[in-house]
Amino acid sequence: MQPPLARMLDRGASLLLAWLPATGIAALGLLLADAYTAQRAFLLGTLAAALLVRPLWNAEDPVRWPARGPLALVVILLLAAIIRWPGALHVQGGQDQGVYVAMAAHYDRHGHIDIEDPVRAALTSPEAKSRFDAGNAGGVYEPGIYIDVDRPGHYFPRFYHLQSLWLAMAGALLGMADAAAAQVFFGIVAILFLSLVAVRLARDPVFGIAYAAVLAILPLHVFFSKFPISEMPTLAFAAMAGYAMLRHHERPEDPAAPRWLLCAALAFLCVFLMRISGFLYLPLLLLGATASHIGVDDERLRRRWLLFWFGTLLLYAGTVVYGSIWAAPYSHEIYSTGLGATLYASIRWWLPAALALIVLSFLATRSAAARRSLRPWLGRAVALGARAAPLVVAGGALYASLRISQLAFTDRFQGHAFYDLKWHVSHGGIEVLRLGVVPVFVEHATPLVAAALLLALVNAGREPPRLLLVALVTIACAYSSVVQWFVPYQYYYARYLLSETVPFAMLLVFVRAGDWWQQPRLRRWLATAAVATLAWCAWFTWPLIGFREAQGAEASLARIARHLDRDDVLIVDTRGIPVPGMITTPLRLWFDKRVYILDEPGHLRDVVRDLKAANASDLYLVSGQDVAADGFALVEHVTYDQRVMAPAPYIPRTTNEHAARLSLYALDERAWLSSALRSADGVKLSDLPADCCSGIHADHLWTDAEARIRLPGASTAARLLVIGMHGLRDYGDADVRVYIDGHPLPQTSATAKELRFDAGGIDTRGDIDLRITSRSFVPRELGLNDDERRLGVDIESLRFE
C-alpha cells in the first residue's frame, strides 16, 4: 500500500503538469490578443487544467515508495525553497535578466506586447524625431530592445515572452518587487519532476530522492533559481514533458494514457515558447518518431506515439512562426547566426522540403511488412548509437579542449570580434583554460559526476526511456562542446549548461548509480561519492543562501523615478554612464517613465526645445558627470549601486559592488531662458512659458501689433538685442519699435532676416519687460486671421549680444 503522502505527491504533480502549461499558454494567447491580465490568465488556465487533469487524477502510480520516501522528498523541496528564497530583482538593463523583468512590468501594466515610446510619439517635427533616433545604434534601441523598422518609435523585446509573463503573473500575486518568486517556484518544480523521472528510470525511489537532494544544493541550480532568466523554467517544462511521457510508457493501456501524452506535448510547447533554442529537441523528436514507427507492433499505440511526436514537431514549427512575427529581430538574429546567412536566406525552401521528405519516408514505410523489414536496421542503429554515445561525448570534450587551448596559447583568434576584441583573451595563457566548457562543466556538475558520465553512457540499457535520455545527454553535450566551448563570464554564461546539459547528465549518472548499487562491492564507493558530491555542492552553495544579487539597483533608480510625474521627461546624458541601458530600460519599462537618450550633448538645447514643443511637463537630466548643463539645477546626487557575483575561476563565492555616481538635474526655466538668450541660437517664442507673454499667436510665429514678453536677466549686461526673423517679409524699411522696461531701443540695422537694437544703455541684468510694436502691415496670405491686412512681426528668435 502506498503511503498517503505518495498519493498526494502524485496528484500534486499531475495538477502542476496540467495547470502550468495551460496557464502559460493562456497568458501568451491573451498577450498576443492585447487582452492580458494575470487574473484572466489564471482563470483560463485553471479551467483548462481542470479539463486536462481529470483523467489523470485517479491514475494509478506504479512506483512503490518506501514508507518515508515521499516525506523525504517533500522535506528536500521545502529546504530547496528556503535555500533559494528570495529571488533576485534584476531591474538593471543591458542584460538579459533586466530585460525580462522590464518586460514583465510592461505586460503587467499595459497587457499587450507593443512597446511604443511616448516621447518619440509626441515629438512634432522630423528634425526632432531625427535627433531622438540618434540615440539608437545599429537597429538596437537599448541592449535587449530592438527597433521596429516598419514602425519607428515601436520596439521589440529581444526574447520570447513566456518567461516574462510568468514573472508578471508572480508580480500580480505578490507585488512586482517579488516577481522573481516565479523563478524560485520553477526551480522547485524542476527538482520535483526531475526527481520523479529519476525515481522511474532508476527503478528505485531512493536514487530519485538522492538526485533531488543534490539538485537542492547544486550551486548552478540554486543560483539560477534566483536569477530571472528563461533557462530554469525551460528545464522545469522539459522535466514535466519527460515525466508525462514516462507515465504513458508505464501504463499505455490505461484510459488516462493519451492524456499524459497531451500534457507532454503542451509542456514541450512551453519549452519551445520559453527559449528559442528548442531546436535542440528536434533530433530527439525525430528519433522518437522513427523508433515508434518501426518498433511498436500495436497499431493503435503506434499511431498514438506518432501523433505525439509529429504533433510536437508541428508545435515547434508553430513557435518558429510565432517568433518570426512577434519577436522578429530576435528570431532573425539567432537563426541567421546559427545557420549562416546563406542557409538562413533559403530556409523557406529547404525547410519545407526537409519536412516533406521526412513525412514521405514515414508514409513509404507505413505497411506492417515494410516496418518489420526495417526493424533489424533499427536494432543495429540503436546498438551503434548507444555504443557511439560515450565516444561522441568524449570527442566533443576533446574538441572543446583543443579550441580553448588554441585560444589560450596561439594567435588563432587574434582580431576575432568576440574572443579577442570583446573579451581580450586571445593568446591569454593558462588562465584562459579555465574558461573552457569542460572545466566549467566539471565545476558545475561536480567532479565525481563529470568523471562518472562516460561510464554512465556505457550499457545504459535498451529500454526506450533510457535510450532517449542517453540521446538527449549526448546531443546536449555535443552542442555545448561544439557551440559553447568558451564560457567567458562564469556565472552568467554558465546558464547555457543549465537547461539541458548539466541536469540531464547528472540524471543519467544517478539513474546508472541505481544499476551499480546492485553490485555490493560498489556500494561503499557510491555512498562515499554521494557524500563527497553533497559536500562539494554545500561548500559552494553556502554563500548563495539568502543572497539577493542586484540588491540596491531598484532602490537607487527609485530615487530618480520619484521625482518624475507621468508627463515629465528624463533626459539621459550618456557621458559618464558606461552602459546607459542599465538605467534607461528599467526607468522606461519598470518605472514607466518617459526617457530621452541624449546621444550628442551639444544638441541639448535643441532637445529641450523639442520636448517643450511636445508639451512635456517638467524636464530632468541625469548624467554621470557632476557639472550641470546650462539651465539645469542640481536636484540630488544618486549613488547607483548593486551587489553582483564576481566572475571567478570556480563557482562564484565572492561579490562585487557595482557603483556609479549619478547626478540628477531639473530644468530651471529662468536659468535656461537666460542662458539661451545669450547663446548663438537665442530664444524661440515656443521656448517661452505661456504666462510670460501677451500678443503672441498660438503658432509661436507671429505677434500682434503690440506684444509683451517677460524675459529673465543675466549676470552680465548686454550691448545688443537681436530679433531673428523667419524671413516671411522684408523688414528693411519696416516700422518696428522695441522697448525694454519702457525705454526705447535705437535700431542699428535691419534686413529681411534680422533686426538689431542698441541695448547698451539699458540694465539687462534683472528681469526684462520687452515690448515689441509693429506699425507695418502684413499681407493677408501671411496672416493668421481673416483681415485683409494685419500688423505683426514673424519672430524666429530673440537673443542678447
C-alpha positions, 0 to 999 in steps of 0.5 A, spaced: 500 500 500 502 506 498 503 511 503 498 517 503 503 522 502 505 518 495 498 519 493 498 526 494 505 527 491 502 524 485 496 528 484 500 534 486 504 533 480 499 531 475 495 538 477 502 542 476 503 538 469 496 540 467 495 547 470 502 550 468 502 549 461 495 551 460 496 557 464 502 559 460 499 558 454 493 562 456 497 568 458 501 568 451 494 567 447 491 573 451 498 577 450 498 576 443 490 578 443 492 585 447 487 582 452 492 580 458 491 580 465 494 575 470 487 574 473 484 572 466 490 568 465 489 564 471 482 563 470 483 560 463 488 556 465 485 553 471 479 551 467 483 548 462 487 544 467 481 542 470 479 539 463 486 536 462 487 533 469 481 529 470 483 523 467 489 523 470 487 524 477 485 517 479 491 514 475 494 509 478 502 510 480 506 504 479 512 506 483 512 503 490 515 508 495 518 506 501 514 508 507 518 515 508 520 516 501 515 521 499 516 525 506 523 525 504 522 528 498 517 533 500 522 535 506 528 536 500 523 541 496 521 545 502 529 546 504 530 547 496 525 553 497 528 556 503 535 555 500 533 559 494 528 564 497 528 570 495 529 571 488 533 576 485 530 583 482 534 584 476 531 591 474 538 593 471 538 593 463 543 591 458 542 584 460 538 579 459 535 578 466 533 586 466 530 585 460 525 580 462 523 583 468 522 590 464 518 586 460 514 583 465 512 590 468 510 592 461 505 586 460 503 587 467 501 594 466 499 595 459 497 587 457 499 587 450 506 586 447 507 593 443 512 597 446 511 604 443 515 610 446 511 616 448 516 621 447 518 619 440 510 619 439 509 626 441 515 629 438 512 634 432 517 635 427 522 630 423 528 634 425 526 632 432 524 625 431 531 625 427 535 627 433 531 622 438 533 616 433 540 618 434 540 615 440 539 608 437 545 604 434 545 599 429 537 597 429 538 596 437 534 601 441 537 599 448 541 592 449 535 587 449 530 592 445 530 592 438 527 597 433 521 596 429 523 598 422 516 598 419 514 602 425 519 607 428 518 609 435 515 601 436 520 596 439 521 589 440 523 585 446 529 581 444 526 574 447 520 570 447 515 572 452 513 566 456 518 567 461 516 574 462 509 573 463 510 568 468 514 573 472 508 578 471 503 573 473 508 572 480 508 580 480 500 580 480 500 575 486 505 578 490 507 585 488 512 586 482 518 587 487 517 579 488 516 577 481 522 573 481 518 568 486 516 565 479 523 563 478 524 560 485 517 556 484 520 553 477 526 551 480 522 547 485 518 544 480 524 542 476 527 538 482 520 535 483 519 532 476 526 531 475 526 527 481 520 523 479 523 521 472 529 519 476 525 515 481 522 511 474 528 510 470 532 508 476 527 503 478 528 505 485 525 511 489 531 512 493 536 514 487 530 519 485 530 522 492 538 522 492 538 526 485 533 531 488 537 532 494 543 534 490 539 538 485 537 542 492 544 544 493 547 544 486 550 551 486 548 552 478 541 550 480 540 554 486 543 560 483 539 560 477 533 559 481 534 566 483 536 569 477 530 571 472 532 568 466 528 563 461 533 557 462 530 554 469 523 554 467 525 551 460 528 545 464 522 545 469 517 544 462 522 539 459 522 535 466 514 535 466 514 533 458 519 527 460 515 525 466 508 525 462 511 521 457 514 516 462 507 515 465 504 513 458 510 508 457 508 505 464 501 504 463 499 505 455 493 501 456 490 505 461 484 510 459 488 516 462 494 514 457 493 519 451 492 524 456 499 524 459 501 524 452 497 531 451 500 534 457 507 532 454 506 535 448 503 542 451 509 542 456 514 541 450 510 547 447 512 551 453 519 549 452 519 551 445 515 558 447 520 559 453 527 559 449 528 559 442 533 554 442 528 548 442 531 546 436 535 542 440 529 537 441 528 536 434 533 530 433 530 527 439 523 528 436 525 525 430 528 519 433 522 518 437 518 518 431 522 513 427 523 508 433 515 508 434 514 507 427 518 501 426 518 498 433 511 498 436 507 492 433 500 495 436 497 499 431 493 503 435 499 505 440 503 506 434 499 511 431 498 514 438 506 515 439 506 518 432 501 523 433 505 525 439 511 526 436 509 529 429 504 533 433 510 536 437 514 537 431 508 541 428 508 545 435 515 547 434 514 549 427 508 553 430 513 557 435 518 558 429 512 562 426 510 565 432 517 568 433 518 570 426 512 575 427 512 577 434 519 577 436 522 578 429 529 581 430 530 576 435 528 570 431 532 573 425 538 574 429 539 567 432 537 563 426 541 567 421 547 566 426 546 559 427 545 557 420 549 562 416 546 567 412 546 563 406 542 557 409 538 562 413 536 566 406 533 559 403 530 556 409 523 557 406 525 552 401 529 547 404 525 547 410 519 545 407 522 540 403 526 537 409 519 536 412 516 533 406 521 528 405 521 526 412 513 525 412 514 521 405 519 516 408 514 515 414 508 514 409 513 509 404 514 505 410 507 505 413 505 497 411 506 492 417 511 488 412 515 494 410 516 496 418 518 489 420 523 489 414 526 495 417 526 493 424 533 489 424 536 496 421 533 499 427 536 494 432 543 495 429 542 503 429 540 503 436 546 498 438 551 503 434 548 509 437 548 507 444 555 504 443 557 511 439 554 515 445 560 515 450 565 516 444 561 522 441 561 525 448 568 524 449 570 527 442 566 533 443 570 534 450 576 533 446 574 538 441 572 543 446 579 542 449 583 543 443 579 550 441 580 553 448 587 551 448 588 554 441 585 560 444 589 560 450 596 559 447 596 561 439 594 567 435 588 563 432 583 568 434 587 574 434 582 580 431 576 575 432 570 580 434 568 576 440 574 572 443 579 577 442 576 584 441 570 583 446 573 579 451 581 580 450 583 573 451 586 571 445 593 568 446 591 569 454 595 563 457 593 558 462 588 562 465 584 562 459 583 554 460 579 555 465 574 558 461 573 552 457 566 548 457 569 542 460 572 545 466 566 549 467 562 543 466 566 539 471 565 545 476 558 545 475 556 538 475 561 536 480 567 532 479 565 525 481 559 526 476 563 529 470 568 523 471 562 518 472 558 520 465 562 516 460 561 510 464 554 512 465 553 512 457 556 505 457 550 499 457 545 504 459 540 499 457 535 498 451 529 500 454 526 506 450 526 511 456 533 510 457 535 510 450 532 517 449 535 520 455 542 517 453 540 521 446 538 527 449 545 527 454 549 526 448 546 531 443 546 536 449 553 535 450 555 535 443 552 542 442 555 545 448 562 542 446 561 544 439 557 551 440 559 553 447 566 551 448 568 558 451 564 560 457 567 567 458 563 570 464 562 564 469 556 565 472 552 568 467 554 564 461 554 558 465 546 558 464 547 555 457 549 548 461 543 549 465 537 547 461 539 541 458 546 539 459 548 539 466 541 536 469 540 531 464 547 528 465 547 528 472 540 524 471 543 519 467 549 518 472 544 517 478 539 513 474 546 508 472 548 509 480 541 505 481 544 499 476 551 499 480 548 499 487 546 492 485 553 490 485 555 490 493 562 491 492 560 498 489 556 500 494 561 503 499 564 507 493 557 510 491 555 512 498 562 515 499 561 519 492 554 521 494 557 524 500 563 527 497 558 530 491 553 533 497 559 536 500 562 539 494 555 542 492 554 545 500 561 548 500 559 552 494 552 553 495 553 556 502 554 563 500 548 563 495 543 562 501 539 568 502 543 572 497 539 577 493 544 579 487 542 586 484 540 588 491 540 596 491 539 597 483 531 598 484 532 602 490 537 607 487 533 608 480 527 609 485 530 615 487 530 618 480 523 615 478 520 619 484 521 625 482 518 624 475 510 625 474 507 621 468 508 627 463 515 629 465 521 627 461 528 624 463 533 626 459 539 621 459 546 624 458 550 618 456 557 621 458 559 618 464 554 612 464 558 606 461 552 602 459 546 607 459 541 601 458 542 599 465 538 605 467 534 607 461 530 600 460 528 599 467 526 607 468 522 606 461 519 599 462 519 598 470 518 605 472 514 607 466 517 613 465 518 617 459 526 617 457 530 621 452 537 618 450 541 624 449 546 621 444 550 628 442 550 633 448 551 639 444 544 638 441 541 639 448 538 645 447 535 643 441 532 637 445 529 641 450 526 645 445 523 639 442 520 636 448 517 643 450 514 643 443 511 636 445 508 639 451 512 635 456 511 637 463 517 638 467 524 636 464 530 632 468 537 630 466 541 625 469 548 624 467 554 621 470 558 627 470 557 632 476 557 639 472 550 641 470 548 643 463 546 650 462 539 651 465 539 645 469 539 645 477 542 640 481 536 636 484 540 630 488 546 626 487 544 618 486 549 613 488 547 607 483 549 601 486 548 593 486 551 587 489 553 582 483 557 575 483 564 576 481 566 572 475 571 567 478 575 561 476 570 556 480 563 557 482 562 564 484 563 565 492 565 572 492 561 579 490 562 585 487 559 592 488 557 595 482 557 603 483 556 609 479 555 616 481 549 619 478 547 626 478 540 628 477 538 635 474 531 639 473 530 644 468 530 651 471 526 655 466 529 662 468 536 659 468 535 656 461 531 662 458 537 666 460 542 662 458 539 661 451 538 668 450 545 669 450 547 663 446 548 663 438 541 660 437 537 665 442 530 664 444 524 661 440 517 664 442 515 656 443 521 656 448 517 661 452 512 659 458 505 661 456 504 666 462 510 670 460 507 673 454 501 677 451 500 678 443 503 672 441 499 667 436 498 660 438 503 658 432 509 661 436 510 665 429 507 671 429 505 677 434 500 682 434 501 689 433 503 690 440 506 684 444 509 683 451 514 678 453 517 677 460 524 675 459 529 673 465 536 677 466 543 675 466 549 676 470 552 680 465 549 686 461 548 686 454 550 691 448 545 688 443 538 685 442 537 681 436 530 679 433 531 673 428 526 673 423 523 667 419 524 671 413 516 671 411 517 679 409 522 684 408 523 688 414 528 693 411 524 699 411 519 696 416 516 700 422 518 696 428 519 699 435 522 695 441 522 697 448 525 694 454 522 696 461 519 702 457 525 705 454 526 705 447 531 701 443 535 705 437 535 700 431 542 699 428 540 695 422 535 691 419 534 686 413 529 681 411 532 676 416 534 680 422 533 686 426 538 689 431 537 694 437 542 698 441 541 695 448 547 698 451 544 703 455 539 699 458 540 694 465 539 687 462 541 684 468 534 683 472 528 681 469 526 684 462 519 687 460 520 687 452 515 690 448 515 689 441 510 694 436 509 693 429 506 699 425 507 695 418 502 691 415 502 684 413 499 681 407 493 677 408 496 670 405 501 671 411 496 672 416 493 668 421 486 671 421 481 673 416 483 681 415 485 683 409 491 686 412 494 685 419 500 688 423 505 683 426 512 681 426 514 673 424 519 672 430 524 666 429 528 668 435 530 673 440 537 673 443 542 678 447 549 680 444 
